[in-house]
Amino acid sequence: MGIKIQHISKSYGTVEALRDITFEVKPGELFGLIGPDGAGKTTLFRILTTLLFADEGTASVAGMDVVKDYRDIRKAVGYMPGRFSLYQDLSVEENLDFFATIFGTTVEENYDLIKDIYIQIEPFKKRRAGDLSGGMKQKLALSCALIHKPKVLFLDEPTTGVDPVSRKEFWEMLKRLNAKGITVLVSTPYMDEAALCDRIALIQEGEILVVDTPENIVANHKYALYKIAAKSTYKLIGDLKNFEGKKSVYAFGEFIHYTHSNNDFSEEKLSEYLNEKGHEDIRIGKAKAGIEDVFMALSEKKEVQQ
């Protein structure tokens, strides 16, 4: 039971949140929607979970139309919104019991599905949800989204604001859930999480840039990539942008990632140019492209086309 999205568009007044979105999530797939804040991820999730109507286009979830079959979809999906939305004054076990009751089931009936997650917060089951740490809130929200054994699971930026250890644990949990046959659509602004998905869609300003496996997307990066560093990073960025033949320049950790517009790039020429500009401690080397590099290249191409 997958997801099918065809030509979905949505605007808020003069702001186009989504523009002609089309892609499919295969049954049993762990699919990532990757993009920065404001890219349209949450709007798309709200349409797919029947909380919002699209202006144009159609979509189906688990074989059901998001408009005609909205009641059935709400029973068949689990949804974990970006903000913690459980009852802060209820305890851990009270929240879980409440959501199980809403869907006409019990915690005991589907405990096997949430066991690996819930055992980590069970020692705190009497604690109020509002008093939990970020990682614990995350696990409780996921347990509540799974308690009715959904066919499709929607997770909207589930690891935002969570520490690195909890992020790693969360993705390990998703992999285990996915292995049980649950279709998972997860959105995230973290490019490094893209590699953990079966396939991904990169989204920017309401438009899909590309849909493919993370490996194929990186393999299709066309330009040689260089990592460059010097004593003054700010000055380095400005001077690289003025270097003849430059294609792209952007900060990436302690380095600047640089691509050239043609094949006549020479490390020696660049080094001479930077020395002439007064730079010290210059380091230049080849870098391996990642999802973030591809995203930057596709975003740049989109801006040129506009």
LINLIN-V175753 format. One record per backbone hydrogen bond with DSSP energy under -1.0 kcal/mol. CO is the residue of the C=O (numbers start at 1). NH is the residue of the N-H. If there is no record, write none. Layout:
CO&NH  CO&NH
This chain:
2&62  3&25  4&60  5&23  6&58  8&21  9&55  9&56  10&17  10&18  12&15  15&12  18&10  21&8  23&5  25&3  26&29  29&184  30&198  30&199  31&186  32&201  33&188  34&203  36&39  39&206  40&44  41&45  42&46  43&47  44&48  45&49  46&51  46&52  47&50  56&9  58&6  59&66  60&4  61&64  64&61  65&69  69&73  70&74  72&76  73&77  76&151  76&152  78&154  80&156  88&130  90&129  91&95  92&96  93&97  94&98  95&99  96&100  97&101  98&102  99&103  100&105  101&104  106&110  110&113  111&115  114&118  115&119  117&120  118&121  118&122  121&124  122&125  124&127  125&93  127&92  128&131  129&132  133&137  134&138  135&139  136&140  137&141  138&142  139&143  140&144  141&145  142&146  143&147  146&149  151&183  152&78  153&185  154&80  155&187  157&160  159&162  163&167  164&168  165&169  166&170  167&171  168&172  169&173  170&174  171&175  172&176  173&177  174&178  175&179  177&180  177&182  178&181  183&153  184&31  185&155  186&33  187&157  188&35  190&193  191&194  193&196  194&197  199&32  200&212  201&34  202&209  204&207  206&19  207&204  210&202  212&200  213&217  214&218  215&219  216&220  218&221  225&287  226&258  227&285  228&256  229&283  232&236  233&237  234&238  235&239  236&240  237&241  240&243  243&246  245&261  248&259  250&257  252&255  255&252  256&228  257&250  258&226  259&247  259&248  266&270  267&271  268&272  269&273  270&274  271&275  272&276  273&277  274&279  275&278  280&231  283&229  285&227  290&294  291&295  292&296  293&297  294&298  295&299  296&300  297&301  298&302  299&303  300&304  301&305  302&306
